[in-house]
Amino acid sequence: MSGKPKLHYFNGRGRMESIRWLLAAAGVEFDECFLETRDDLLKLQKSGALLFQQVPMVEIDGMKMVQTRAIGNYIAAKYNLYGKDLKERALIDMYVEAIIDLDELLMMYALQPADKKEQYLANIVDKATNRYFPVYEKVLKDQGQDFLVGNQLSRADVQLLEALLMAEEYKSDILAKFPLLQSFKARISNVPTIKKFLQPGSQRKPPLQEKDLPKVMKIFNLGQ
Ligand SMILES: N[C@@H](CCC(=O)N[C@@H](CS)C(=O)NCC(=O)O)C(=O)O
């Protein structure tokens, strides 16, 4: 049996993408099993593999882990992406929780009705540039280091880079007023494992295409 973690989700970003990023940043190879239909999800649910009947689910170290945050915490702790002590970990947790809030805002854009999309996008840009990015810009300034926390790469760096790149997909100049975030982006993108993940052909997923939305909504029974 392969010792690689096995990720169960649909073939898109959603809640699994940050897990893919963390594993890739840690240099861990992983396999993926994609849900293509609602039946695939029902089968997985019936098999007893999903503690709360939900994905993401990751088979790792003999466990069938669910709950995105728990999976992320485990990977970060296992691969030394979680700071050097409890206080660093507390900072990392605060930064990551805010990044997850922003990620969720971005993720829900695709589900907005056409006539609400413009207003929703304006809210994304407002929250990103007025609530979240100024904090990380200041953290980098005050830290004066290459990383958000301490002097080594942590999951906060990995997950912030993921969010920055995603935010740029919505508005290409969204980082214009944040010079330290721009240099952070360039620097962390150059970490060898991350650089590799950013190359075409990696397991990084593209933004959800409009045409794939009905399939995803069907799998998860959304909008019913
Ligand atoms: N708190 C859970 C939420 C998971 C969740 O909402 N998963 C959705 C797909 S992204 C799902 O499995 N929906 C099917 C269902 O709830 O029956 C996590 O973070 O993993």
The ligand as an ORCA input file, in Angstrom:
! r2SCAN-3c Opt
* xyz 0 1
  N     -16.303     22.046      8.850
  C     -16.098     21.151      7.746
  C     -17.083     21.501      6.641
  C     -16.987     20.510      5.511
  C     -18.025     20.735      4.427
  O     -18.903     21.604      4.512
  N     -17.900     19.932      3.382
  C     -18.817     19.968      2.266
  C     -18.022     20.019      0.960
  S     -16.954     21.405      0.878
  C     -19.602     18.660      2.270
  O     -19.024     17.595      2.455
  N     -20.908     18.732      2.057
  C     -21.761     17.573      2.020
  C     -22.654     17.493      3.203
  O     -22.560     18.341      4.115
  O     -23.472     16.588      3.225
  C     -14.648     21.264      7.243
  O     -14.052     22.342      7.378
  O     -14.102     20.276      6.761
*
